[in-house]
Amino acid sequence: MAEKLTITDLFSDNGPFSESEVVEALRPHITIQKANNSIYFKDTKLTAEQKILVYGLAKKLLKAKNLIKDEMITAQEFHEATRIKKGTIDPLFKKLRDRGLLIGKVKYEIPNLKIREVINNLK
């Protein structure tokens, strides 16, 4: 006889993603200033595409911990944080959106269902 499942079998005490996996993926690449939650990149070898994913993942983590109001990122915000040329950023945002790693039109975020894929992309 099949086990009878109920809605309680779907609930979890964990958040929408594994905080420890995200921190492990981000730790080599960024630091976050405690005073204002600003994200700073370390001198690691990341492509511009990977930097977008790191930045988006860091903002998602900060939002999940209620340290910032909004996890959305814009090309302008990312340019100010990294000084990568805007002409490079916009096509990369579109490419990542087309791959499903970002969602949005002017403001973007990493969907929870794609966090593991993003982490794997950083390895």
N, C-alpha and C positions, 0 to 999 in steps of 0.2 A: 504494500500500500504506500502511496506517495506521501511524503511529509507535507503537512498542511502549513502553508506559509501565511503570515499576516503582514499588515503594513508595518508593524514594529520591526520586522526583519530588514526593512529598508533604511532605518535610521542609523546614524553614526554619531559618535561624540567628536569625531574629527571635523575639521573645517572642509572647505571645498577642494583643498589640495594639501599636500604634505609640506608643512613649513620647513622641516629639516632638509628635505630634498631641494627645495628652492634655495635655502641658505647655503647649502653645500655647493650648488651650482653658481651662485653669485659671489661667494666669498673670495675666490681668487681675483675677481674682476672689479669689484667696487668696495667703497666704504660709504657709510651713511652717517652724516653729521648728526649727533644727538640733539643739538640745540634747535635745528630747524628742519631736520629730516631731508636735507639736501643730499643728492646722490653724486658721488665723485668716482670717476673711473681711475683704476690703478693702471700702471703701465704694463698691460698685458697685450698679447697679440690677438685682437678681435677684429673681425671684418666690421664694416659699418652696419651691415645687416645684423650681425650678432650683437653689436652695441645697442641697436634698437630693441632687440629682444631682451637683453639684460636690463635695460632701462625700464621697459614695460613690465618685466617680471618683478623688479625692485618696487615699482609703484604699486603693483598688485599686492605684494607682501605688506607694504606700508599701509595700504587701505584695509587689508584684512586684519591688521593689528590696531585699526582705528587711529593711526598716527597722521593720516592725511585725509582730506575730505573726498578726494576724487582720484581714481587710478588712471584716468584717461590721459593720453599723451597727444601732443600736436607736433607737427613738423617744426614750428617755431620754438616751442619749448625744448625739443630735442636738440635743435641747432644751438640754442643758448647754452645748453648743458655740455655740449661736445665740441662746438665750433666746426662741425662737419658742414660742408657747403650745402645750402638748401637745394641746389640742383641735383645733389646726390641723394638727399633724404626722401624727397617726394616719390621718385620712382621705386625706391626700396620699400616705402610704406605700401605702395600699390602692389608690389611683388609679394610682400608678406600677407597682404589682405587676400590676394588671389590664391595663395597657398592655404588660407584659412588660419594663419597664425596670428593675424590681427583682425579685429572687426571694427567697423565704424566708417565714417566718411571724411570728416575733418578732424575729429577726435577719435583716437583709437585705443583699444585695449586688447589684451591677450585673453581669449576665451578660456574659462577654467578647463574645458575638455582638452585643450591643446597644451596645457602646462608641461606635461611629461614630454611631448614632442619638442617643445621649446628647450627644455633641459637637455634632451638628447642632442639637439642642434648645437649646443654650447660645448659639447664634449669633443 
